[in-house]
C-alpha cells in the first residue's frame, strides 16, 4: 500500500523519511512557542472539563472496580494521585490507567471529530509526571487528531471502531514522550511499542496506562513502525487508509485544535443524545406555550428523525448505560423533566411510569440525509397531538458542539457542579486558578495534590 515506502521530505535522509519518524521528529521538536493563544485557551478548557468529569466519575461503581483491580492484582508503588481519592496513591502506570477509566466512566468527557474522546486519552498519562504539562498535553492531542484523520472510514460512526484504542494509546504515548523529554529515537520506540500493544482492541481507557509504561529512556534499538507491515496504522480495521507525514514544527505550524474546537457535554451520555435533547427541549417549549403548561396526555405520538445507529437506538432501556445510549430515553426525559442531567440516569428515573408511557409513543424514522456523523447529523423531534396538530423542532448544532462552544460561564458551572460531589469549594477554586496558569506550572504536583 506504500505505507512503508519512504516519501521525500526536505532535509531528511532516506532512513528518516517514514510516517513514524516524522511523528517522532514532531514530538521531539515541538516547543512552547509553537502553541498559539487559541491552542492555549482551548486546551485549558479541555483540561478543566476533564478534571471535573474525572472527579464526579470517581463516585461510580465502575471506578471502584478499576481501583480494586489495581490494588489487588499489582504490587504498589504509591507515588501518584488518583481522582477523588485523597489518601490513595498508586504507581504512575496504575494511576494513569485508573484516571483514564474515571474520566470516561460516565461518558461525560469531551469529544472531537472524527469521533474520539481526546482528553481522556492524554490527560491521565500526564498527571503523574507533569513537567511542561500544557505543551505535552497539546502534543498528545495533536498526534491523536492526526491519526484519526488517516482512514476516511473514521468519518462514518457505525462502520468504524469507536474510538480505535491505538489512537488513544499513541496519543498518550506522544504526550508522555514529550513530558519525559525523550529524544527522537526514543519517541519512535515508544510509538512502536504502544501501537503493537494496542493492536486489535477497542478498550478505550484500558490501554491508557501503557503509554507511561512503554516510553523508554535509553532509546536502544528503536523499532521503526513502518518496517512492520500493518503496524503503524489502521490497515487491519479500515480499507481506506491514507497515512501522511507530519511536518516538523515551525512558527507557522497550525495545530488541529486551532482549526476545530472541542465538543463539551452538558450531561453524561453519548454525544448523539445532545442533538435530540436540544430539539426535545425546544419542542417542549412550543407545547408549553400552546397549552400554558406541559401536558403529556395531549401527545399522541413522538416522532424522532435520527441517523441509523443501532447501538444508540434503544426503545426501552433497562440500565444506566443503556439509558445513556438511547435516543428515545433522552428525548422523553427532556420532554418530561425539561432537562437531562446526572440524576436522569438513576434507576428511579429510568423506570418512572410517566417516562415509560412516553417511550411507548415514540416512532423512529431515519431520513436519508441524516448521516451518522458528528459534523453532519441532526436531530428532529415532532409531537403529533391528540387533536391532529404537529409541533416540530430541529437541531443540527447543539449547545456545546465545536460549532457552538460552551461559554466560559457554562463550562465553569459544569466544572463546579462536578467537582462539588468530591471537593470543597476552596479546592475547586484552587484548581481553577492552577489551570488558568498552566503555562507557568513548574510541574503537575501542585495540580494533582488538589484531586
C-alpha positions as CSV (number, residue, x, y, z in Angstrom):
1,X,0.0,0.0,0.0
2,X,3.0,2.2,0.0
3,X,2.9,2.8,3.8
4,X,6.5,1.8,4.4
5,X,7.8,3.3,1.1
6,X,9.8,6.4,2.1
7,X,8.3,9.7,1.0
8,X,10.7,12.6,0.3
9,X,10.9,15.3,3.0
10,X,13.3,18.2,2.6
11,X,16.2,17.9,5.0
12,X,15.8,14.2,5.9
13,X,17.8,11.2,4.7
14,X,16.1,8.1,3.3
15,X,16.0,6.3,6.6
16,X,14.2,9.2,8.3
17,X,11.6,9.6,5.5
18,X,8.9,7.5,7.1
19,X,5.5,8.3,8.6
20,X,6.6,7.1,12.1
21,X,9.8,9.0,12.1
22,X,8.0,12.2,11.0
23,X,5.7,11.9,14.1
24,X,8.7,11.2,16.3
25,X,10.6,14.2,14.9
26,X,7.5,16.4,15.6
27,X,7.2,15.2,19.1
28,X,10.8,15.8,19.8
29,X,11.0,19.2,18.0
30,X,7.8,21.0,19.2
31,X,8.3,23.8,21.8
32,X,6.0,26.0,23.8
33,X,6.4,28.9,21.4
34,X,4.6,26.8,18.8
35,X,1.4,26.9,20.8
36,X,-0.9,29.8,19.8
37,X,-3.2,31.7,22.2
38,X,-6.1,29.8,20.7
39,X,-4.5,26.5,21.4
40,X,-3.7,27.6,25.0
41,X,-7.2,28.7,25.5
42,X,-8.9,25.6,24.1
43,X,-6.6,23.1,25.7
44,X,-7.0,24.7,29.2
45,X,-10.8,24.3,28.8
46,X,-10.3,20.6,27.9
47,X,-8.1,20.0,30.9
48,X,-10.5,21.8,33.3
49,X,-13.5,19.9,32.0
50,X,-11.8,16.6,32.1
51,X,-10.7,17.1,35.7
52,X,-14.3,17.9,36.7
53,X,-15.6,14.9,34.8
54,X,-12.9,12.7,36.5
55,X,-13.9,13.9,40.0
56,X,-17.6,13.1,39.6
57,X,-16.7,9.9,37.8
58,X,-14.8,8.8,40.9
59,X,-18.2,8.2,42.6
60,X,-19.1,5.4,40.1
61,X,-19.1,1.6,40.7
62,X,-17.0,1.1,37.6
63,X,-14.2,3.2,39.1
64,X,-14.4,1.2,42.3
65,X,-13.9,-2.0,40.3
66,X,-10.9,-0.5,38.5
67,X,-9.2,0.6,41.7
68,X,-9.7,-2.8,43.4
69,X,-8.2,-4.4,40.3
70,X,-5.1,-2.2,40.5
71,X,-4.7,-2.6,44.3
72,X,-5.2,-6.4,44.4
73,X,-3.5,-7.5,41.2
74,X,-0.3,-5.5,41.2
75,X,2.4,-4.5,43.7
76,X,2.0,-1.0,44.9
77,X,4.4,1.9,44.3
78,X,2.4,4.6,46.0
79,X,3.6,7.9,44.5
80,X,0.8,9.2,42.1
81,X,-2.6,10.6,42.9
82,X,-6.0,9.3,41.8
83,X,-9.1,11.3,41.1
84,X,-11.4,11.7,44.1
85,X,-9.3,9.5,46.5
86,X,-7.4,11.9,48.7
87,X,-5.4,9.4,50.7
88,X,-4.8,6.8,47.9
89,X,-1.8,6.7,45.7
90,X,-0.7,4.2,43.1
91,X,2.3,3.7,40.8
92,X,2.4,6.2,37.9
93,X,1.3,3.5,35.4
94,X,-1.7,2.3,37.5
95,X,-2.6,5.9,38.3
96,X,-2.7,6.7,34.6
97,X,-4.8,3.6,34.0
98,X,-7.2,4.4,36.8
99,X,-7.6,8.1,35.9
100,X,-8.2,7.0,32.3
101,X,-11.1,4.8,33.4
102,X,-12.6,7.5,35.7
103,X,-12.6,10.2,33.0
104,X,-14.6,8.1,30.6
105,X,-16.7,6.0,33.0
106,X,-19.8,8.3,32.8
107,X,-19.4,9.1,29.0
108,X,-19.2,12.7,30.2
109,X,-15.8,13.6,28.6
110,X,-15.1,15.8,25.6
111,X,-15.5,14.6,22.0
112,X,-13.8,15.6,18.7
113,X,-14.2,14.8,15.0
114,X,-13.6,12.2,13.7
115,X,-15.3,10.8,16.7
116,X,-12.9,10.2,19.7
117,X,-12.6,11.3,23.3
118,X,-9.3,13.2,23.1
119,X,-8.6,14.4,26.7
120,X,-9.3,11.2,28.4
121,X,-6.6,9.5,26.4
122,X,-3.9,12.1,27.1
123,X,-4.5,13.9,30.5
124,X,-4.3,10.7,32.7
125,X,-0.9,9.8,31.3
126,X,0.5,13.3,32.2
127,X,-0.8,13.8,35.7
128,X,1.8,11.6,37.4
129,X,4.8,13.4,35.9
130,X,3.9,16.9,34.9
131,X,6.9,18.9,33.7
132,X,5.9,21.1,30.6
133,X,2.4,19.9,31.3
134,X,0.5,22.1,28.8
135,X,2.9,21.5,25.9
136,X,2.8,17.7,26.4
137,X,-1.0,17.7,26.6
138,X,-1.2,19.5,23.2
139,X,1.4,17.2,21.6
140,X,-0.8,14.2,22.6
141,X,-4.0,15.9,21.3
142,X,-2.3,16.8,18.0
143,X,-0.9,13.3,17.4
144,X,-4.2,11.7,18.3
145,X,-6.1,14.1,16.0
146,X,-3.7,13.5,13.0
147,X,-4.0,9.7,13.4
148,X,-7.8,9.9,13.4
149,X,-7.8,11.6,10.1
150,X,-5.8,8.9,8.3
151,X,-8.7,6.5,7.5
152,X,-11.7,8.0,5.6
153,X,-14.0,5.5,7.3
154,X,-13.3,7.3,10.6
155,X,-15.9,9.8,9.4
156,X,-18.6,7.0,9.4
157,X,-19.5,6.2,13.0
158,X,-21.4,2.8,12.5
159,X,-18.7,1.3,10.3
160,X,-15.6,2.0,12.5
161,X,-14.0,1.2,15.8
162,X,-15.1,3.8,18.4
163,X,-12.5,5.0,19.0
164,X,-9.6,2.8,17.9
165,X,-7.6,2.1,21.1
166,X,-4.4,2.6,19.1
167,X,-5.3,6.3,18.8
168,X,-5.9,6.7,22.5
169,X,-2.7,4.8,23.4
170,X,-0.5,6.5,20.9
171,X,-1.8,10.0,21.8
172,X,-1.0,9.4,25.4
173,X,2.4,7.9,24.3
174,X,3.2,11.0,22.4
175,X,2.3,13.2,25.3
176,X,4.3,11.2,27.8
177,X,7.3,11.0,25.4
178,X,7.3,14.8,25.3
179,X,6.8,15.1,29.0
180,X,9.9,12.9,29.6
181,X,11.9,14.9,27.1
182,X,12.7,11.7,25.1
183,X,14.9,12.1,22.0
184,X,13.7,11.2,18.5
185,X,14.8,7.6,18.6
186,X,13.1,7.1,22.0
187,X,9.9,8.7,20.7
188,X,9.9,6.3,17.8
189,X,10.4,3.3,20.0
190,X,7.6,4.5,22.3
191,X,5.1,4.9,19.5
192,X,6.0,1.5,18.1
193,X,5.5,-0.4,21.4
194,X,2.2,1.3,22.1
195,X,1.0,0.6,18.6
196,X,1.8,-3.1,19.0
197,X,0.3,-3.4,22.4
198,X,-2.9,-1.6,21.3
199,X,-3.5,-3.5,18.1
200,X,-6.8,-5.2,17.5
201,X,-8.6,-3.9,20.6
202,X,-11.3,-1.4,21.4
203,X,-10.9,-1.0,25.1
204,X,-10.6,2.8,25.2
205,X,-9.3,3.8,28.6
206,X,-7.9,0.4,29.5
207,X,-4.9,1.0,27.2
208,X,-4.0,4.4,28.5
209,X,-1.6,3.3,31.1
210,X,0.5,1.5,28.5
211,X,1.9,4.8,27.2
212,X,3.6,5.6,30.5
213,X,4.8,2.0,30.9
214,X,6.4,1.8,27.5
215,X,8.1,5.1,27.0
216,X,11.8,4.1,27.1
217,X,14.5,6.3,28.5
218,X,17.6,4.6,26.9
219,X,16.4,4.7,23.3
220,X,18.3,1.5,22.5
221,X,17.4,-0.3,19.2
222,X,14.3,1.7,18.5
223,X,11.6,-0.2,16.5
224,X,10.6,1.6,13.3
225,X,6.8,1.0,12.9
226,X,6.9,1.4,9.2
227,X,9.2,-1.6,9.0
228,X,6.5,-3.9,10.5
229,X,3.7,-4.4,7.9
230,X,0.3,-3.3,9.2
231,X,1.6,-2.0,12.5
232,X,1.5,1.8,12.4
233,X,-2.0,2.4,11.2
234,X,-5.5,1.2,10.9
235,X,-5.0,-1.1,7.9
236,X,-6.3,-4.1,10.0
237,X,-9.5,-2.2,10.6
238,X,-10.1,0.2,7.7
239,X,-10.0,-0.5,3.9
240,X,-9.2,3.1,3.0
241,X,-6.2,4.1,5.0
242,X,-4.1,7.1,3.8
243,X,-1.2,7.9,6.3
244,X,0.5,11.3,5.9
245,X,3.8,12.6,7.1
246,X,3.7,15.1,10.0
247,X,5.8,18.2,9.2
248,X,8.4,19.4,11.6
249,X,7.0,22.1,13.9
250,X,7.7,25.7,12.9
251,X,6.4,29.1,13.9
252,X,3.6,28.8,11.4
253,X,2.6,25.2,12.3
254,X,-1.2,25.1,12.7
255,X,-2.4,22.6,15.4
256,X,-5.6,20.8,14.7
257,X,-7.0,22.3,17.9
258,X,-6.6,25.7,16.3
259,X,-8.8,24.7,13.3
260,X,-11.5,22.8,15.2
261,X,-12.8,23.3,18.7
262,X,-13.9,20.6,21.1
263,X,-17.4,19.4,22.0
264,X,-18.2,19.5,25.7
265,X,-21.2,17.6,27.0
266,X,-23.8,19.2,29.2
267,X,-25.0,15.8,30.6
268,X,-23.4,12.4,30.8
269,X,-24.5,10.4,27.7
270,X,-23.4,9.5,24.2
271,X,-22.8,12.6,22.1
272,X,-25.6,11.8,19.7
273,X,-28.1,12.3,22.5
274,X,-27.3,16.0,22.7
275,X,-28.9,16.7,19.3
276,X,-32.3,15.1,20.2
277,X,-32.3,16.7,23.7
278,X,-31.8,20.2,22.3
279,X,-34.6,19.5,19.8
280,X,-36.9,18.0,22.5
281,X,-36.4,21.0,24.9
282,X,-37.4,23.4,22.0
283,X,-40.5,21.4,21.1
284,X,-41.4,21.2,24.8
285,X,-41.4,24.9,24.9
286,X,-43.7,25.0,21.9
287,X,-46.2,22.7,23.6
288,X,-46.0,24.6,26.9
289,X,-46.8,27.8,25.0
290,X,-49.6,26.1,23.1
291,X,-51.4,24.9,26.2
292,X,-49.9,27.0,29.0
293,X,-48.2,24.0,30.6
294,X,-46.6,20.8,29.6
295,X,-49.3,18.1,29.3
296,X,-48.0,14.6,28.3
297,X,-51.6,13.4,27.9
298,X,-52.2,15.6,24.8
299,X,-49.3,13.8,22.9
300,X,-50.5,11.1,20.6
301,X,-47.0,10.2,19.2
302,X,-43.4,11.4,19.3
303,X,-41.5,11.1,16.0
304,X,-37.7,11.0,16.2
305,X,-35.8,11.7,12.9
306,X,-32.3,10.4,13.6
307,X,-29.4,8.7,11.9
308,X,-29.2,4.9,11.6
309,X,-27.0,3.8,14.5
310,X,-28.2,0.5,16.2
311,X,-26.3,0.7,19.5
312,X,-27.9,4.0,20.4
313,X,-31.4,3.1,19.2
314,X,-32.8,1.6,22.5
315,X,-36.6,1.9,22.8
316,X,-36.9,0.8,26.5
317,X,-33.5,0.9,28.3
318,X,-33.1,-1.1,31.4
319,X,-29.9,0.2,32.9
320,X,-27.9,3.5,33.3
321,X,-25.6,2.5,30.4
322,X,-28.4,1.7,28.1
323,X,-30.2,4.9,29.0
324,X,-27.1,6.9,28.2
325,X,-27.2,5.3,24.8
326,X,-30.8,5.7,23.9
327,X,-32.2,8.3,21.6
328,X,-35.7,7.5,22.9
329,X,-34.9,7.8,26.6
330,X,-33.1,11.1,26.3
331,X,-35.8,12.6,24.2
332,X,-38.6,11.6,26.5
333,X,-36.7,12.6,29.6
334,X,-36.1,16.1,28.2
335,X,-39.8,16.4,27.3
336,X,-41.0,15.2,30.7
337,X,-38.5,16.9,33.0
338,X,-37.4,19.9,30.9
339,X,-33.8,18.9,31.4
340,X,-31.3,16.0,31.3
341,X,-28.6,15.8,33.9
342,X,-26.6,13.3,36.1
343,X,-29.7,12.3,38.1
344,X,-31.7,11.5,34.9
345,X,-30.0,8.1,34.7
346,X,-30.8,6.8,38.1
347,X,-32.9,3.6,38.5
348,X,-35.9,5.6,39.7
349,X,-35.8,7.9,36.7
350,X,-35.2,5.1,34.2
351,X,-38.3,3.2,35.4
352,X,-40.6,6.1,36.2
353,X,-44.1,5.2,34.9
354,X,-44.7,8.6,33.2
355,X,-41.5,8.1,31.3
356,X,-42.4,4.6,30.3
357,X,-45.8,5.9,28.9
358,X,-43.9,8.5,26.8
359,X,-41.5,5.9,25.5
360,X,-44.4,3.8,24.2
361,X,-45.4,6.7,22.0
362,X,-42.1,7.0,20.2
363,X,-41.8,6.4,16.4
364,X,-38.3,6.4,14.9
365,X,-37.6,7.5,11.3
366,X,-34.2,7.6,9.5
367,X,-34.2,10.3,6.8
368,X,-31.6,9.5,4.1
369,X,-30.0,12.9,4.5
370,X,-29.3,12.3,8.2
371,X,-26.0,10.6,8.4
372,X,-24.2,9.2,11.5
373,X,-21.5,11.8,11.5
374,X,-21.0,14.2,14.4
375,X,-20.2,17.0,11.9
376,X,-23.2,16.5,9.7
377,X,-26.0,14.8,11.6
378,X,-29.2,16.4,13.0
379,X,-32.0,15.5,15.4
380,X,-35.6,16.3,14.8
381,X,-38.5,15.8,17.3
382,X,-42.1,16.1,16.2
383,X,-45.0,15.9,18.6
384,X,-48.3,14.7,17.0
385,X,-51.0,15.9,19.3
386,X,-54.3,14.2,20.0
387,X,-56.2,16.9,18.1
388,X,-54.0,16.3,15.0
389,X,-51.7,19.3,15.3
390,X,-48.0,18.7,14.8
391,X,-45.2,20.6,16.7
392,X,-41.7,20.1,15.3
393,X,-38.2,21.2,16.4
394,X,-34.9,20.6,14.6
395,X,-31.3,20.8,15.9
396,X,-28.2,20.5,13.7
397,X,-25.8,22.0,16.2
398,X,-26.4,21.5,19.9
399,X,-25.1,23.9,22.6
400,X,-21.6,22.5,23.4
401,X,-20.8,21.3,19.9
402,X,-17.5,22.6,18.5
403,X,-19.5,24.9,16.2
404,X,-21.4,26.3,19.2
405,X,-19.0,26.1,22.1
406,X,-20.0,26.4,25.8
407,X,-19.4,29.9,27.2
408,X,-16.9,30.2,29.9
409,X,-19.7,30.6,32.4
410,X,-21.3,27.3,31.3
411,X,-18.0,25.5,31.4
412,X,-17.2,26.8,34.9
413,X,-20.7,25.9,36.0
414,X,-20.3,22.3,34.8
415,X,-16.9,22.0,36.4
416,X,-18.1,23.4,39.8
417,X,-21.1,21.1,39.8
418,X,-19.0,18.0,39.0
419,X,-16.2,18.9,41.5
420,X,-18.7,19.7,44.3
421,X,-19.5,16.0,44.5
422,X,-16.0,15.3,45.8
423,X,-14.2,18.6,46.7
424,X,-14.9,21.6,48.9
425,X,-15.4,24.8,47.1
426,X,-12.0,26.2,48.0
427,X,-10.2,23.2,46.5
428,X,-12.3,23.6,43.3
429,X,-11.3,27.3,43.2
430,X,-7.7,26.4,43.6
431,X,-7.9,24.0,40.6
432,X,-9.5,26.8,38.5
433,X,-6.6,29.1,39.3
434,X,-3.9,26.5,38.5
435,X,-5.5,25.5,35.2
436,X,-5.8,29.2,34.2
437,X,-2.0,29.5,34.7
438,X,-0.8,26.1,33.4
439,X,1.9,27.6,31.2
440,X,3.6,28.8,34.3
441,X,3.2,25.5,36.2
442,X,6.6,24.1,37.1
443,X,5.2,20.5,37.4
444,X,1.9,18.8,37.9
445,X,2.3,18.0,41.6
446,X,0.5,21.2,42.6
447,X,-2.5,20.2,40.5
448,X,-2.6,16.5,41.5
449,X,-2.4,17.4,45.1
450,X,-5.9,19.0,44.7
451,X,-7.5,15.9,43.2
